[in-house]
């Protein structure tokens, strides 16, 4: 157990941990919420040129490796000029079946900073294909990065392609690239 107060030998989760101690510090009996996953898929990302000319969704198509992958976080890298909330969507590629949607808030974040939000556990099936995309309200509304080099964990991810949707079905492009500003999935 985590020791919270050495003078009184108070441990996280103990009854005494809910009392108020000297110095007006309140120690709670439950762990604070995590703000980021302990594991994630993106291993490197190089931002592309600035864009804001597409209304719809932009992101990447992920090919899952040889084992199922359970994810509990969705996140994105803050891009220059981004602020406020952004909606991310995770969907099964061929059926276009939505698996999770989350809003990440970039208010007060700096370019290059990762911002994460928890989701209910989603199992990505081995050898399956999924999209991870940000909803854009463009043109000229939400800055994001053009197609950019990205590397993902292997063997968890077999392949990644940039993709976009403007109205109809999802269009994919070059391998090992992502639109947007790097989106990611994580787990603890």
N, C-alpha and C positions, 0 to 999 in steps of 0.2 A: 504494500500500500504506500501511497505518496504521503510523506510527512509534511504537514502544512505549518505547524507551529511547534518548534523544538522546545520552547520553554514549558509548554503545557502538554507535550507529547500528543498532539492532536493529529489524527490521520484523516485523509480524504475519505469520505463515506461514513465516518463515525458520527455518533449522536452529538458529540461535543463540537464537531465541525460546523454546526449551524449556529453556534453562539457568537456573539460579538465580543472581540478581544480588544485589548489596549491598543490605542492608536486609531480607533474607529474603523478598524479593518474587519469586514465581515467575511468569514470563511464559510463557503457553502458546502453542503454534503454531497454534491454531485460535481463531476468534472465539467469544466467549461466546454462549450461546444467547439469542435474542431473547426478551423477556418480553411483547411486545405487537406487533400488526400495524402496518404503516405506513399502511394504508388500512382503513377500516371503513364500515359502512352507516348507523349511527344518527348523525343530525346534531343532534337535540335530543330531550330526554325530560323530562317533568315527572312526578314520582312521584305516584301516587294514594294513597288511604287504605290503611291497613294491613289486611291480611287473612291468615287462615291456616285457612280453613274448607273447602278443597277437597282431596280426595285424588285423585290422577291426574296430569294434566299441564296446565300453563298456559303461555301465551306469545302468539305471533303467527303469522299466515299472511302470507307474503310473495308478492306477484306480481312476478315478474322482468320487467325492462324488455326492450327490443328486441335485446339482445345477451347471449350466454352470459356467465356470471360464474363464475370459478374462485375458490373460497374455501379458505383453509388454516388459519383460526383460528375458534374459537367462544368467546364470552365473555359475561359478565353484569356488571351493575352491582350492587354490594353494597347490600343493603337494610338498614335499621335492624333490628337483632336477628338478622340472618343470621350464621351462623358455621359452620365445617366444610365438608365437601364437598357439592356440588350437581351433579346429573347433568343435562346438556343433551342434547337430541336434535334432529337435523335430519332431516326426512323429506319425501319427495315427497307432496304433499297428496292428490291423487285416488287414487293407487295405495296410499297409506299405506305406502310403501316407505322404510324407514330408510336414510339416506345416511351418517350419522355420529353417534356418541355420544361424549361427553367428560365428564370430571369436572373441575370447577373447585373449588379449595379457598379458601374465604372466611375461613379461620382467621387471626385477627389483622388482617383488613381493616376499614376504616372505611366507614360509610355514604357512598355516592356514588362509591366507588373502583371502577374497572373491573378485572376479573380475567379473564385470557385463557388458553386452552390450545390447542396446535396440534393439527391433524387432518391426515390424508392429504388431498391435494387432492380437492375435490368440485366438479364442474361443474354449476352450476344453469343449466338450459336456458332460452334466451330465451322469453319469454311463458309460462313454466311457473309452477306454484304449489307452494310449500314451506311447511312449518311449522318453527318454531324454538321449542322448548318446554322447560321445566324440569319434572322429575319431582318431584311433591310427595308427602309422606307424611302430609299433614293428616288430619283436622282438628286444628287447634291445634298443629301440629308445626313447620312451616317458615313463618315470616312472609314475605309477599310483598306487592306493591302491587296494588290494584284497577286496573281498566281506566284507562289513563292516556294522555294525548296523546303521540304520538311522531312524529318526522319522519325520513324516510330519504333517502339520496342518490338523486337523479334524474339521469340516466335509468336507473341500475342497478336501482332498485326502482320499479315502476309503481304499486303500491298495497300497503297493509298493513292488516290487520284483527286485533283481538284474538281469541284462540281458547282453547278448553279441551277436555279430554277427561276424562271420569270414567266409565270402563268401556268404552263403545262407540266410536262414531265421533267425529271432531272437530267441535265446534260453533263457528261464527264469529260475531262481533258487529260492532260499529261500525267504520267506516274510520278510519285514522290514529290507532289506539289499540293498546296492548299490555297484556297482563296480565303481572304478575310482578315487574318491577323492571328492565326493559329488558335484553333479550338482543341479541346482535349477532354478525355474521359479519365476518371481516376477511381481508386478504391482504397479502403483501409484494411 
